[in-house]
């Protein structure tokens, strides 16, 4: 488990590496990536459910 001290250390290193101006852009990009991944996996699950329904109707 990651504790609060570890999170602060990681955040500090990120600020040192990327700089404070770049961090919001990186956060936004990460959020968009996660949202796209979530939508893509939701589509796969929906497709699997549709196939199961079709097989059940046979």
FENMOHU-V571169 format. One record per residue. N is the residue number from 1. RES is the residue in three letters. PHI is phi in radians with two decimals (NA if undefined). PSI is psi in whole degrees, -180 to 180 (* if undefined). NEAR is the number of other C-alpha atoms within 8 Angstrom. Layout:
N | RES | PHI | PSI | NEAR
N | RES | PHI | PSI | NEAR
This chain:
1 | UNK | NA | 141 | 2
2 | UNK | -1.63 | 123 | 5
3 | UNK | -1.54 | 174 | 6
4 | UNK | -1.10 | -36 | 6
5 | UNK | -1.12 | -40 | 6
6 | UNK | -1.14 | -40 | 8
7 | UNK | -1.11 | -41 | 9
8 | UNK | -1.12 | -40 | 8
9 | UNK | -1.10 | -45 | 8
10 | UNK | -1.10 | -43 | 8
11 | UNK | -1.11 | -41 | 8
12 | UNK | -1.11 | -43 | 8
13 | UNK | -1.12 | -40 | 8
14 | UNK | -1.08 | -41 | 10
15 | UNK | -1.12 | -41 | 10
16 | UNK | -1.15 | -38 | 7
17 | UNK | -1.33 | -50 | 6
18 | UNK | -1.69 | -23 | 9
19 | UNK | 1.53 | 152 | 9
20 | UNK | -1.17 | -24 | 7
21 | UNK | -1.34 | -28 | 7
22 | UNK | -1.51 | -23 | 8
23 | UNK | -1.04 | -44 | 11
24 | UNK | -1.06 | -36 | 8
25 | UNK | -1.14 | -42 | 8
26 | UNK | -1.14 | -40 | 8
27 | UNK | -1.11 | -42 | 8
28 | UNK | -1.14 | -42 | 8
29 | UNK | -1.11 | -41 | 8
30 | UNK | -1.12 | -41 | 8
31 | UNK | -1.10 | -43 | 8
32 | UNK | -1.11 | -41 | 8
33 | UNK | -1.10 | -45 | 8
34 | UNK | -1.12 | -39 | 8
35 | UNK | -1.12 | -44 | 8
36 | UNK | -1.12 | -41 | 8
37 | UNK | -1.11 | -43 | 8
38 | UNK | -1.09 | -45 | 8
39 | UNK | -1.12 | -39 | 8
40 | UNK | -1.18 | -43 | 8
41 | UNK | -1.23 | -33 | 8
42 | UNK | -1.12 | -39 | 8
43 | UNK | -1.11 | -39 | 8
44 | UNK | -1.15 | -42 | 8
45 | UNK | -1.14 | -42 | 8
46 | UNK | -1.09 | -40 | 8
47 | UNK | -1.10 | -42 | 8
48 | UNK | -1.11 | -41 | 8
49 | UNK | -1.14 | -39 | 8
50 | UNK | -1.08 | -42 | 8
51 | UNK | -1.13 | -40 | 8
52 | UNK | -1.12 | -39 | 8
53 | UNK | -1.14 | -41 | 8
54 | UNK | -1.11 | -42 | 8
55 | UNK | -1.17 | -33 | 7
56 | UNK | -1.24 | -25 | 6
57 | UNK | -1.43 | -10 | 5
58 | UNK | -1.36 | * | 4
